Each structure stands twice: as C-alpha cells, then as structure tokens.
C-alpha cells in the first residue's frame, strides 16, 4: 500500500521547468558535438553531460525531492548526494560518446540510450538512498520497473533528437519532450515508494545536509547552468554570424 504524501506544487512545476531548460541546454551542446573538431569535441561532450546529467536530471530530481513532504524530518548524506551527481554526469557523457562516434548507427543509438537511461535511473535511486530520515524505503516492483523503462526510452529518444534535429523550434520541442520524460521517470519512481517508520535513523538525520542548504547548492548549480546556456547561445550566434559574413565574401 502506497503512503499518502504531499507535494509543494510550485516546486514540482519548477522541477519541470529546470528539466526542460537543462534539456534544451544539453541538446544544444550535443548538437555542437556533431560539428566540433577533434580537439574541442571532449570539451563539448563534458559540457553536454553536465547540462543534461547535472541540470536536466540531477537538479530536477533534487528540486522534486524538496517539493516532496514525507511528513518526517529529512536530511541528505553529502557523499551519496555528490555520488548521485557524478553518476548522472559520467553515464550521460558515456552515452553521448557512444552515439557521437557514429550518429547514424541504430545499434550505437540503442547502446548509448541504454547506458544513459540506466544512468538516469541510477542517479534517481542513488539520490533516494542519500536521504536520511526516520523511515526505511522500499519500492513497488511494478512502478520501479516502469520508471526504469521510462528512463531507457527517454534517454534513447533524447539522443536521437539531439543528433537528428536541426531547427531551433524542433530543439525546443525536443527539450519539452525530454523534460516530460525525466519528470515522468522521477515521479513514477516516487509514486512507487513505500515508506515504513524506523526511528533508528534519527541520528543520521541530524548529521546530514539540511534541505535548505541543499536548496542553496542547487540554486548555485542552476545559476552555473544558466551561464553555460548563455555561453553556448552566444557561441552559436557567433558561428552563424561568421558563416553569414563568409558567405557574403564569397559572393
């Protein structure tokens, strides 16, 4: 039987917007990977992994967790929380590397999607494991499995969109699709969580990171993502401007 939880719907909405924004930034960066020269390709892949893994997925997850009221005191283990961020960035980056080596290969697309999808799910459940509370958490196998499937499908679709779409309007649409999928995975997994009170965890609650502190860290991380997005946008505009000027000179 699922527990009755409550949500701060403002933060739920914010988690979706952050996911869409992070997806747009990440997909824009993945697009840059396609045309990058070998010397700068690794930098673009790292930036895309941070935007998608850290912004669209990790930041969305923890804003969603701040929106979630378990009805008991909660804190977060700092090492496990950091590890969940690392998992998201590294595995998303690995998925991009697999696909970018041959963006027309169906087998590489599926392989990259599976890697990234498992990374999304791994981030979510490691992030859940970082929670300290006077309760133990188990998961309904049906909703647990559904969240994994959503993560796999969403990651594969995101990679295909990133390596096949050209127009900015299509990219915005793809970012919304990715945002819906990431949030769908998160809240499906959360709905399948079953909480049992266990007061032996009271000491861990006192030792962990308080939600307000984590919220401040997430805010700073989101601002970093905003700056990254601005840099990417300006870089793309400069490329288009130089391309237009070169075209005029050739005429």
C-alpha positions in Angstrom: 0.0 0.0 0.0 1.4 3.4 -1.0 1.9 6.1 1.6 0.0 9.4 1.4 2.5 12.1 0.6 2.0 15.8 -0.2 3.8 18.0 -2.7 4.7 21.7 -3.0 3.2 22.1 -6.4 5.2 25.3 -7.1 8.4 23.3 -6.7 7.0 20.5 -8.8 6.4 23.0 -11.6 9.9 24.4 -11.1 11.4 21.0 -11.3 9.8 20.5 -14.7 10.9 24.0 -16.0 14.5 23.2 -14.8 14.4 19.9 -16.6 13.2 21.5 -19.8 15.8 24.2 -19.5 18.6 21.7 -18.8 17.4 19.5 -21.6 17.5 22.4 -24.1 21.0 23.5 -23.0 22.2 19.9 -23.1 20.7 19.2 -26.5 22.1 22.4 -27.9 25.6 21.3 -26.7 25.1 17.8 -28.1 24.3 19.4 -31.4 27.6 21.3 -31.1 29.4 17.9 -30.6 28.3 16.9 -34.1 30.3 19.7 -35.8 33.1 20.1 -33.3 36.7 19.5 -34.4 38.6 16.6 -32.6 40.5 19.0 -30.4 37.4 20.5 -28.8 35.0 17.6 -29.0 35.8 16.3 -25.5 35.0 19.8 -24.0 31.6 19.9 -25.8 30.8 16.4 -24.6 31.7 17.3 -21.0 29.6 20.4 -21.2 26.7 18.5 -22.6 27.0 15.8 -19.9 26.9 18.5 -17.2 23.9 20.2 -18.7 21.9 17.0 -19.3 23.1 14.9 -16.4 23.6 17.7 -13.9 20.9 20.1 -15.0 18.0 18.3 -16.7 18.3 15.2 -14.5 20.1 15.7 -11.2 18.9 19.2 -10.4 15.3 18.3 -11.4 15.5 15.3 -9.1 16.5 17.2 -6.0 14.1 20.1 -6.6 11.5 17.4 -6.9 12.7 16.0 -3.6 12.5 19.4 -1.9 8.9 19.5 -3.2 8.2 16.2 -1.5 6.8 16.2 2.0 7.3 12.8 3.7 5.8 14.1 7.0 9.1 13.3 8.8 12.4 15.1 9.3 14.8 14.6 6.3 18.5 15.4 5.6 20.9 14.2 2.8 24.1 12.3 3.1 26.7 14.6 1.4 28.9 11.8 -0.1 25.9 9.9 -1.6 24.4 13.1 -2.9 27.6 14.0 -4.6 28.0 10.5 -6.0 24.5 10.7 -7.5 25.5 13.9 -9.4 28.7 12.1 -10.5 26.8 9.1 -11.8 24.4 11.4 -13.8 27.2 13.3 -15.4 29.6 10.4 -16.1 27.0 8.0 -17.5 25.2 10.6 -19.6 28.6 11.6 -21.0 29.4 8.0 -21.8 26.1 7.7 -23.7 26.9 10.8 -25.8 30.4 9.4 -26.6 28.9 6.1 -27.8 26.4 7.8 -30.2 28.7 10.7 -31.3 31.2 8.3 -32.8 28.6 7.3 -35.4 25.3 9.2 -35.1 23.7 7.2 -37.9 24.2 3.8 -36.3 21.0 2.3 -34.8 23.0 -0.1 -32.6 25.1 2.7 -31.2 21.9 4.8 -30.6 20.3 2.0 -28.7 23.5 1.2 -26.8 24.0 4.9 -25.9 20.3 5.2 -24.9 20.6 2.1 -22.6 23.8 3.5 -21.0 22.2 6.9 -20.4 18.9 5.5 -19.3 20.5 3.3 -16.7 22.5 6.3 -15.6 19.3 8.3 -15.2 17.7 5.5 -13.1 21.0 5.0 -11.2 21.1 8.7 -10.3 17.5 8.7 -9.1 17.8 5.7 -6.9 21.2 6.6 -5.5 19.8 10.1 -4.8 16.9 8.4 -2.9 19.5 6.3 -1.0 21.1 9.6 0.1 18.1 10.6 2.1 18.3 10.3 5.8 15.0 10.0 7.7 13.3 8.1 10.5 11.9 5.8 7.9 13.0 3.0 5.5 12.1 3.0 1.9 11.1 0.1 -0.4 9.7 0.2 -3.9 6.7 -1.3 -5.6 8.2 -3.6 -8.3 5.7 -2.5 -10.9 6.4 1.2 -10.5 10.1 0.6 -10.1 10.2 -1.3 -13.4 8.0 1.3 -15.1 10.4 4.1 -14.0 13.4 2.2 -15.5 11.6 1.7 -18.8 10.7 5.4 -19.0 14.3 6.3 -18.3 15.6 4.0 -21.1 13.0 5.2 -23.7 13.5 8.9 -22.7 17.3 8.7 -23.0 17.2 6.9 -26.4 14.7 9.4 -27.7 16.8 12.4 -26.4 20.0 11.1 -28.1 18.1 10.6 -31.4 16.6 14.0 -31.2 19.9 15.6 -30.4 21.7 14.0 -33.3 19.0 14.4 -35.9 17.1 17.7 -35.3 18.3 20.9 -37.0 15.9 23.8 -36.3 15.7 25.7 -33.0 11.9 25.2 -32.8 12.3 21.4 -33.1 15.0 21.6 -30.4 12.7 23.4 -28.0 10.0 20.8 -28.7 12.5 18.1 -28.0 13.5 19.7 -24.7 9.9 19.7 -23.6 9.6 16.0 -24.5 12.8 15.2 -22.6 11.6 17.3 -19.6 8.3 15.4 -19.5 10.1 12.1 -19.7 12.6 12.9 -17.0 9.9 14.1 -14.7 7.7 11.1 -15.6 10.5 8.8 -14.6 11.1 10.6 -11.3 7.5 10.9 -10.1 6.7 7.4 -11.3 9.5 6.1 -9.1 8.4 8.3 -6.2 4.8 7.0 -6.5 6.1 3.5 -6.2 8.0 4.3 -2.9 6.7 2.6 0.2 7.8 4.2 3.5 8.0 2.4 6.8 8.8 4.3 10.0 12.2 3.4 11.6 13.3 5.7 14.4 16.8 4.2 14.4 17.7 6.7 11.6 17.2 9.8 13.8 20.9 10.3 14.3 21.6 10.2 10.6 19.0 12.9 10.1 20.9 15.2 12.4 24.3 14.6 10.7 23.2 15.1 7.0 22.8 18.1 4.9 19.6 20.0 5.7 17.1 20.6 2.8 17.6 24.4 3.0 21.4 24.0 2.5 20.9 21.6 -0.4 18.4 24.0 -1.9 21.0 26.8 -1.8 23.6 24.5 -3.5 21.0 23.6 -6.2 20.3 27.2 -6.8 24.0 27.9 -7.4 24.3 24.9 -9.7 21.3 26.2 -11.6 22.9 29.6 -12.0 26.0 27.9 -13.3 23.8 26.1 -15.9 22.2 29.5 -16.9 25.7 30.9 -17.5 26.6 27.9 -19.5 23.5 28.2 -21.6 24.3 31.9 -22.3 27.8 31.0 -23.4 26.5 28.3 -25.7 23.9 30.6 -27.2 26.5 33.4 -27.8 28.9 30.8 -29.3 26.2 29.6 -31.7 25.2 33.1 -32.7 28.9 34.0 -33.4 29.3 30.9 -35.6 26.2 31.8 -37.6 27.4 35.4 -37.9 30.8 34.4 -39.2 29.2 31.9 -41.6 27.0 34.6 -43.0 29.9 37.0 -43.4 32.0 34.4 -45.2 29.1 33.6 -47.5 28.8 37.3 -48.4 32.5 37.5 -49.1 32.3 34.5 -51.4 29.6 36.1 -53.5 
